[in-house]
Amino acid sequence: MSALSTSTATRLIRTEFRLTFRDPLVLTFVLVFPIVTMLIIGGSFGTTPDPSFEGVNPSHWYVASYLTVVVAATGLVMMPVHLASYRERGVLRRFAVAGFPRWSFAIAQLVIGIVTIVVAGVLLLLVAAPVYGIPAVHDVWRVVAGLTLGAIGFVSIGVLLGTLLPSARAAQAVGLLLFFPSFLLGAGGPPPQVMGSALRAVSDFLPLTWVTTSIRQPWLGIGTPTGTLVEVAALAVVATVVAVRRSAL
């Protein structure tokens, strides 16, 4: 990898940062929506430990879960719309003509997506801290691994969707269609213990459920989801490989 290629890719990443954080979709859906819904749902079940929430404080259950809502909002809505709008306007062709390295665009999107998740996650925790408190993390390394792999996996899914869907409008429609069932059944809705058997079966197959479980259980000390973490790692590897191939300039 030449110094010139690295410099060009760095310039692309900086430009993408400026464009991304000017986007109203990022400011509302990724930064605001998870916080507002966490405040509403997290306060609906009180703070008394409940068997439906595996014996933990329900508000802490949702604080530990809602980082993955940020992950899903970024990967299923923000990234596909952003990239599909580029394809619609011919931006990707202009990048290729301008001589950007083939790998640079995929790397730039991965960096942008992960940084967006970090920023939105920190904001969410800053709001949660004075309202519900932040639960103690029982297994830091598993939580970090689950969040990192989940973020990479969902950002890569977002890049892949953005390269497949023909327009920003189509990307928004498909992204929201994927996001809301995942949100309600895999992270921000009722706990699995109170779901019916059919909904629980659907929930078990959702990638967002895997990511949420891999973070929430070690965070709250209610499990050691090694198998689920392996599933999240596999998701991250497969999605990233396919996304990089699809998005090469």
Secondary structure by P-SEA (a helix, b strand, c coil): ccaaaaaaaaaaaaaaaaaaaaccccccccccaaaaaaaaaaaccccccccccccccaaaaaaacaaaaaaaaacccaaaaaaaaaaaaaaaaaaaaaccccaaaaaaaaaaaaaaaaaaaaaaaaaacccccccccccaaaaaaaaaaaaaaaaaaaaaaaaccccaaaaaaaaaaaccccccccccccccccccaaaaaaaaacaaaaaaaaccccccccccaaaaaaaaaaaaaaaaaaaaaaacc
